[in-house]
Each structure stands twice: as structure tokens, then as C-alpha cells.
């Protein structure tokens, strides 16, 4: 049970069509819904700032301006708005006209009598096909009632338009119910089929594989955001960046988490900061944590070798310097040395004679 608290204070309310809540909101991502609601609120508030534009929405939601533009393009493709360009040279400068969703729903669900009559034979013919009859019976079980003739006609038109099999139609109905917990109108189911067609999903196996991959990818987004301490949903730009890590750089989740650990000393960690780290590793052909460890170990050993080589070179320089300063100096002779050498040139008799003559000269 849901109910609203009674309160005399009123800051104004924005009335949103149930068509948007029941049909279109479930088929869009959270970012597109935020952009639509904020823009619709400003469009319906007569006191709103007339200068409030796409840049204002980007600032209020803290998202890139390109994400705002992409959201409006999504809603325009769904028929909920019309974009009126104000400057052909500026893709961000345009006005948004919100369509009447109740009238839009009636136009898309009402079928002219001629269309039903002209297609009646086709319903009978194709209903005789066992596979088509089985498909209608399966859909009856899913929605809890019998399909009307107009609904069967529309289902067959969808099958022809998107070249989808009966199994894919059943899968779409079941997915719509599983996703929302309630039975959804055919327009909602067609939107699912269109998204699958645009994503090149043509078989039930394609869809199941896509769901499994998407579930795994969203799990990887959550692991990265938890590691960075983010408590919010990733923006479209952040998803694209993370997809690039896994799909283009072929980085495994352990390597990405290692990159996240590098941001612990960063004041404001961001996906763009991590993107720079992962990109640099990819340029070095590093795709796994094991490869990173191997490269780091190789660099460490190379650095040790370089240091050892430098140390050896420095040691040789010191040895050469020491040898140069301690080399043998030239021999210097004093008078005593000269005297000894002179004495050795005479025999004892000659030496005695020289002494005698010297004495005689002194006493003359």
C-alpha cells in the first residue's frame, strides 16, 4: 500500500502523465528519465528561469552536456518530444517541445476499422499456423487474458516489420512482465522488440547472451565504483570509458582494480584518471595483472643491474685516482749519500794517501 502524508506546506508539484510512468519510463535508463523530468518540470513551471537550458540541466545533474543531448535524442526517437534547433552550428542549442502523452498513446493504440477489416483474413490464415497459434496461446498465459483481434494484427505487423520469430515475441512479452512485475501494453513490447532489432539480437539465444553479458558488465561497473568509493550510478560517458577498458584494451578486472588502487593518494579520483593508467598499460601490451607484475619485476631487475653497473664504474674511478696519487716519487740524494758514493771510488791505500796530503796542507 502506498499513500501520501498530509501536509499544509506546498512548494508546488509537477504532474506527470501515467503514460510516461507506466510505458516510457521503464524502457529508458535512469539518466534519460532524470533529464526528461527536470526539463518537463521547467516547461510546466511558469516561474521557472527562462534562461534555463541544456547546460543548466547538465550542471544540476552533474553530467556531461553530451549526455543531456543524447537523452533528448532518445526521447525524440520515442516520440515524446520534438527538438527545435535554434542554431544550426551549435548542436547543444535547441528548444524542447513536450508532446501530449495521452494523445500520443491514443494515436498509437487506436486502429482504424478498415485496417482491422483488411487484416482479418491475415489473422485467420496465420492463426492456422501451429507455431503462430502456439505463440498467441503463450501470450494469453503471460498476460492472463485472451488477445483481441486488433492485438493479434499488431503482433503480426511487428513480426513482419522487425523480421522477428514467434519465439522472440513470446520472449519480449515475458521480459516485459519480468522486468516490471506487471502486464504491459503492446506498445511497450514493441519498444523492446525494436531495441533488440537495433542491437542485432534476432534469436532468443542472442537475447539471453546479451542479458548475461549485460549483467556481468554491470557487475564489473559496480566493482570498479565500489573500489573508488563511488555511491552512485555510472554516467553514460563513464560506462563507455569502462567498456573501452574491457573491450578495446582487453584489460581484465584485476588489472583495472590495480589501476584503481593507484588513485588512493589522489584527492578526487575519477574514471578519467583511471582511464589514463589503463591506457598507458595497454600501450605497453599489458592486459592482465600477471603481465603487469612481470613487467614491473623486469624493470626492477634492470634498474638493479644499472645501479650495480654504475657502482662498479664509480669504484674503478676511485681506484685509478688513488693509484695516481700514491705512485713512486723520484729519488733525491743528500750530501751523505753523495759522500758514500765518492768514498767507494778509492782503495784504502789511495784514501789514506789523500788524507795524509790533506793534513800536510793544513800544517804548512
C-alpha positions in Angstrom: 0.0 0.0 0.0 1.2 3.5 -0.8 -0.1 6.8 0.5 0.9 10.4 0.8 1.5 12.3 4.1 -0.9 15.2 4.6 1.0 18.5 4.8 -0.2 22.0 4.6 3.1 23.2 3.2 3.2 23.2 -0.6 6.2 24.2 -2.7 4.5 23.2 -5.9 4.0 20.0 -7.8 4.7 18.7 -11.3 2.1 16.5 -12.7 3.5 13.6 -14.9 1.3 11.6 -17.1 0.8 8.0 -16.1 1.5 7.1 -19.7 5.1 8.2 -19.1 5.4 6.4 -15.8 3.8 3.1 -17.0 5.0 2.8 -20.6 8.0 5.0 -21.3 9.9 5.3 -18.1 10.7 1.6 -17.7 12.2 1.4 -21.2 14.7 4.2 -20.5 17.8 4.4 -18.4 17.9 6.5 -15.2 19.8 9.3 -16.8 17.3 9.9 -19.6 14.4 9.8 -17.1 16.2 12.5 -14.9 16.7 14.7 -18.0 13.1 14.4 -19.1 11.7 15.1 -15.6 13.9 18.1 -15.0 13.1 19.6 -18.4 9.4 18.9 -18.0 9.4 20.5 -14.6 10.9 23.7 -16.0 8.5 23.6 -19.0 5.4 23.4 -16.7 6.6 26.0 -14.1 5.5 29.5 -15.1 8.0 30.9 -12.6 11.0 29.0 -14.0 14.1 30.8 -15.2 13.7 31.5 -18.9 17.4 31.1 -19.4 17.4 27.6 -18.0 18.8 25.4 -20.8 20.6 22.1 -21.6 23.8 23.5 -19.9 21.7 24.2 -16.8 20.4 20.6 -16.8 24.0 19.3 -17.1 25.1 21.4 -14.2 22.1 20.4 -12.0 22.6 16.7 -12.7 26.4 16.8 -12.7 26.7 15.1 -16.0 28.3 16.0 -19.4 26.3 18.2 -21.7 26.6 15.5 -24.4 24.7 13.1 -22.1 21.8 15.6 -21.9 21.7 15.9 -25.7 21.7 12.1 -26.1 18.8 11.8 -23.6 16.8 14.3 -25.7 17.6 12.4 -28.9 16.4 9.2 -27.2 13.0 10.8 -26.2 12.6 12.3 -29.6 13.1 8.9 -31.2 10.4 7.6 -28.8 8.0 10.4 -30.0 7.7 12.1 -26.6 9.3 15.4 -27.6 10.3 17.4 -30.6 13.6 19.2 -30.9 13.6 22.7 -32.4 17.1 23.8 -33.4 17.9 27.4 -32.7 21.4 27.5 -34.1 22.4 25.0 -36.8 26.1 25.5 -36.0 25.6 24.7 -32.3 24.2 21.1 -31.7 23.6 21.9 -28.0 21.5 25.0 -28.6 17.9 23.9 -29.1 14.4 24.0 -27.6 12.4 21.0 -26.5 8.7 20.7 -27.1 6.9 18.1 -24.9 4.2 16.1 -26.6 0.8 15.3 -25.1 1.4 11.7 -24.0 -2.3 10.8 -23.5 -3.0 11.8 -27.1 0.2 10.1 -28.3 -0.9 6.9 -26.6 -4.4 7.0 -28.2 -2.9 7.6 -31.7 -0.6 4.7 -31.3 -3.1 2.2 -29.9 -6.2 3.0 -31.9 -6.7 1.1 -35.2 -9.0 2.3 -38.0 -11.9 -0.1 -38.8 -10.6 -0.5 -42.4 -7.2 -1.7 -41.1 -8.8 -4.3 -38.8 -11.1 -5.5 -41.6 -8.4 -5.7 -44.2 -6.2 -7.7 -41.9 -8.9 -10.1 -40.6 -8.1 -12.6 -43.3 -4.5 -12.4 -42.5 -5.2 -13.2 -38.8 -7.3 -16.2 -39.7 -4.7 -17.5 -42.2 -1.7 -17.1 -39.9 -3.6 -18.3 -36.9 -4.0 -21.6 -38.7 -0.2 -21.9 -38.5 0.6 -24.2 -35.4 3.6 -22.0 -34.4 1.6 -18.8 -34.6 -1.3 -20.3 -32.7 1.0 -21.6 -30.0 2.6 -18.1 -29.8 -0.8 -16.5 -29.2 -1.7 -19.1 -26.6 1.6 -18.5 -24.7 1.0 -14.7 -24.8 -2.5 -15.3 -23.4 -0.9 -17.1 -20.4 1.6 -14.4 -19.8 -0.9 -11.5 -19.9 -3.7 -13.5 -18.2 -6.4 -12.9 -20.8 -7.2 -13.6 -24.4 -5.7 -11.4 -27.1 -8.0 -9.3 -29.1 -8.1 -9.4 -32.9 -6.5 -6.0 -33.1 -3.7 -7.1 -30.9 -3.1 -10.2 -33.0 -2.9 -8.0 -36.1 -0.4 -5.6 -34.4 1.7 -8.5 -33.2 1.9 -9.9 -36.8 2.8 -6.5 -38.1 5.6 -6.2 -35.6 6.9 -9.7 -36.6 7.0 -8.6 -40.2 8.4 -5.1 -39.5 11.3 -6.4 -37.5 11.6 -9.8 -39.0 11.2 -11.5 -35.6 10.2 -15.1 -34.9 7.3 -16.1 -32.8 9.7 -17.2 -30.0 11.1 -13.6 -29.9 7.6 -12.2 -29.5 6.9 -14.5 -26.6 10.3 -13.7 -25.1 9.5 -10.0 -25.4 6.2 -10.3 -23.6 7.8 -12.4 -20.8 10.7 -10.0 -20.5 8.2 -7.0 -20.1 6.4 -8.8 -17.3 9.6 -10.0 -15.6 11.1 -6.5 -15.8 8.2 -4.6 -14.4 6.2 -7.2 -12.5 3.1 -6.2 -14.4 1.4 -6.8 -17.7 2.4 -4.1 -20.2 0.6 -2.8 -23.3 1.7 -4.0 -26.8 3.4 -0.6 -27.4 5.8 -1.4 -24.6 6.5 -4.9 -26.0 7.1 -3.3 -29.5 9.7 -1.0 -27.9 11.5 -4.0 -26.5 11.5 -5.7 -29.9 12.8 -2.5 -31.6 15.6 -2.2 -29.1 16.6 -5.9 -29.8 16.4 -5.3 -33.5 18.6 -2.2 -33.2 21.1 -4.2 -31.1 21.2 -7.0 -33.7 19.5 -9.5 -31.4 17.4 -11.8 -33.6 17.1 -15.0 -31.6 16.2 -16.0 -28.1 19.8 -17.1 -27.5 21.1 -13.8 -28.7 18.9 -12.1 -26.1 19.9 -14.5 -23.3 23.6 -14.0 -24.1 23.1 -10.2 -24.2 21.3 -10.3 -20.8 24.1 -12.4 -19.3 26.8 -10.1 -20.8 25.0 -7.0 -19.6 24.5 -8.4 -16.1 28.2 -9.3 -16.0 29.2 -5.9 -17.3 27.0 -4.0 -14.8 28.6 -6.2 -12.1 32.0 -5.0 -13.3 30.8 -1.4 -13.2 29.7 -1.8 -9.6 33.0 -3.5 -8.6 35.0 -0.6 -10.0 32.8 2.0 -8.4 33.0 0.3 -5.0 36.8 0.2 -5.3 36.8 4.0 -6.0 34.3 4.7 -3.2 31.6 6.0 -5.5 28.0 5.5 -4.3 26.1 6.4 -7.4 25.2 5.0 -10.8 27.8 5.5 -13.6 27.1 8.0 -16.3 26.9 7.1 -19.9 30.4 8.5 -20.5 31.8 6.5 -17.6 30.2 3.3 -18.9 31.7 4.0 -22.3 35.2 4.5 -20.8 34.9 1.3 -18.8 33.7 -0.6 -21.8 36.8 0.6 -23.6 39.0 -0.9 -20.9 37.4 -4.3 -21.3 36.5 -4.4 -25.0 39.3 -2.3 -26.7 42.2 -2.6 -24.3 41.3 -6.2 -23.3 42.1 -5.4 -19.6 40.9 -7.9 -17.1 39.1 -6.8 -13.9 42.1 -7.5 -11.7 44.2 -5.1 -13.7 41.5 -2.4 -13.6 41.3 -2.8 -9.8 45.1 -2.4 -9.6 44.7 0.8 -11.5 42.0 1.9 -9.1 44.4 1.3 -6.2 46.8 3.9 -7.8 44.2 6.6 -7.1 44.3 6.2 -3.3 46.6 9.2 -3.0 44.6 11.3 -5.4 42.3 13.9 -3.8 39.5 13.4 -6.3 39.7 10.1 -8.1 37.8 9.8 -11.3 37.2 7.4 -14.1 39.2 9.6 -16.5 42.2 9.3 -14.1 41.9 5.5 -14.1 41.5 5.6 -17.9 44.9 7.2 -18.3 46.6 4.5 -16.3 44.8 1.6 -18.1 45.5 3.2 -21.5 49.3 3.5 -20.7 49.4 -0.1 -19.7 47.6 -1.1 -22.9 50.2 0.8 -24.9 52.8 -1.4 -23.2 50.8 -4.5 -24.2 49.8 -5.1 -20.6 46.3 -6.7 -20.3 46.4 -8.7 -17.1 47.6 -8.3 -13.6 50.1 -11.1 -14.1 51.6 -9.3 -17.1 51.9 -6.1 -15.1 53.7 -7.9 -12.3 56.1 -9.5 -14.8 56.9 -6.1 -16.4 57.4 -4.4 -13.1 59.7 -7.2 -12.0 61.7 -7.0 -15.2 62.0 -3.2 -14.8 63.1 -3.7 -11.1 65.9 -6.1 -12.1 67.0 -3.9 -15.0 67.2 -1.0 -12.5 69.3 -3.1 -10.1 71.7 -4.0 -12.9 72.0 -0.4 -13.9 72.7 0.6 -10.3 75.3 -2.2 -9.9 77.0 -1.1 -13.1 77.1 2.5 -12.0 78.5 1.4 -8.6 81.2 -0.7 -10.4 82.2 2.3 -12.6 82.4 4.6 -9.6 84.6 2.1 -7.8 87.1 1.9 -10.7 87.3 5.7 -10.9 88.2 5.8 -7.2 90.9 3.1 -7.6 92.5 4.9 -10.5 92.6 8.2 -8.6 94.2 6.5 -5.6 96.9 4.8 -7.7 97.8 8.0 -9.3 98.3 9.9 -6.1 100.4 7.1 -4.4 102.8 6.4 -7.4 106.7 6.3 -6.6 108.4 9.8 -6.4 111.9 10.5 -7.9 114.8 9.6 -5.6 116.6 12.7 -4.0 120.2 12.4 -2.7 121.6 14.3 0.2 125.2 15.1 0.9 125.7 11.9 2.9 124.6 9.8 0.1 127.0 11.6 -2.2 129.8 11.2 0.2 129.3 7.5 0.4 129.4 7.1 -3.4 132.6 9.2 -3.6 134.4 7.2 -1.0 133.7 3.9 -2.7 135.7 5.1 -5.8 139.1 4.8 -3.9 141.1 1.9 -2.5 142.1 2.0 1.2 145.7 2.9 0.3 144.6 5.7 -2.0 142.2 7.0 0.6 144.9 7.1 3.3 147.2 8.9 0.9 144.6 11.6 0.3 144.0 12.0 4.0 147.8 12.4 4.6 148.2 15.0 1.9 145.3 16.9 3.2 146.8 17.0 6.7 150.1 18.2 5.4 148.4 21.2 3.7 146.8 22.2 6.9 150.0 22.3 8.8 152.2 24.2 6.3 
